[in-house]
């Protein structure tokens, strides 16, 4: 007994066809794999819809009018992109300080972060940057948030761009890092110390991007580096079960 494949127009043994409700499918396994399998480029309608919705959210985010914190002029967010930092600023004009302002900052031991605009003591900034004050232009929390945005492989960066709806902005993530002091999973007091320790604050996706998670605020969690490393590629629910077994 042979079955005709409607795609390649060849008669093949029944073992080379999938069955559905007791009947052989119209295409053989090899033709089905060629059309729908990995590497074929086929995407189901549901995935195409999700991708389009993510693109629409992204475009809406870029078209949003943002007021420059320095000059007050309103422009689309897309015009605030800084290629060097691979992120969006809150000013369209130069953040360069005057010589007088630099001297004031040094005398007070404080400066304004160029990302979140918060005026903070020098201890909240990493050393370096090449300026006269000896510290970087962005605070430690903003640097940690930017690292989560832009570190990793090109594939991961593409997943972030495709699923980013604008809610998990760099400033919002920086504020989350600053507001939380203890890890909600192990209770350790988190720090932003250098060199990096297991108690350092980190940002994690509750459902990993590699497993269908999105780069949205509701899928973001702050935890210590130790818990983040233990969680690995697990979802938050899977990580909770692993923690319970460890405790027992």
SULNORLIN-V410027 format. One record per pair of residues at least 6 apart in sequence whose ideal C-beta (glycine too) atoms are under 7 Angstrom apart, sorted by the first residue. I is the first residue (numbers start at 1). J is the second residue. Records with the same first field share a line. If there is no record, write none. Layout:
I->J ; J
This chain:
1->14
2->11 ; 12 ; 13
3->11 ; 12 ; 14 ; 17 ; 24
4->11
5->12 ; 27 ; 28 ; 31
6->26 ; 27
7->27 ; 31
8->28 ; 31
12->28
14->24
16->28 ; 29
17->24 ; 25 ; 28 ; 29
18->25 ; 29 ; 32
34->40
35->42
36->42
51->162
54->162 ; 163
57->165 ; 166
58->164
61->77 ; 165 ; 166
62->76 ; 77 ; 78
63->76
64->77
65->74 ; 75 ; 76
66->74 ; 75 ; 77 ; 80 ; 90
67->74
68->91 ; 92 ; 93
69->90 ; 91 ; 117
70->91 ; 93
71->92 ; 93
73->92
75->92
77->88
79->92
80->88 ; 89 ; 90 ; 92
81->88
82->89
85->146
86->150
87->146 ; 149 ; 170
90->117
95->114
102->132 ; 133
105->111 ; 133
106->132 ; 133
109->121 ; 122
110->119 ; 120 ; 121 ; 122
111->119 ; 122 ; 133
112->118 ; 119
113->120 ; 138 ; 139 ; 142
114->137 ; 138
115->138 ; 142 ; 170 ; 171 ; 174
116->139 ; 142 ; 171 ; 174
118->139
120->139
122->133 ; 135
124->139 ; 140
125->135 ; 136 ; 139 ; 140
126->135 ; 136 ; 140 ; 143 ; 194
127->134 ; 135
128->136
129->135 ; 136 ; 137
140->192
141->174 ; 177 ; 178 ; 192
142->170 ; 174
144->177 ; 192 ; 201
145->170 ; 173 ; 174 ; 177 ; 203
146->170
148->173 ; 203
149->160 ; 170
150->157
156->209
159->209
160->209 ; 215
163->214 ; 215 ; 216
164->215
165->216
167->216 ; 217
168->215 ; 216 ; 217 ; 220
172->217
173->203 ; 220
176->222
177->201 ; 222
180->190 ; 222
181->189 ; 190
182->188 ; 189 ; 190
183->190 ; 223 ; 224 ; 227
185->223 ; 227 ; 243
186->224 ; 226 ; 227
188->199 ; 224
189->199
190->199 ; 200 ; 201 ; 224
191->197 ; 199 ; 200
192->200 ; 201
193->200
196->225
198->224 ; 225 ; 226
199->224
200->224 ; 225
201->222 ; 224
202->223 ; 224 ; 225 ; 228
203->220 ; 222
204->221 ; 223 ; 228 ; 231
205->213 ; 219 ; 220
206->213 ; 219 ; 221 ; 235 ; 236
207->213 ; 219 ; 235
208->233
209->215
210->233
211->233 ; 235
213->219
231->239
234->242
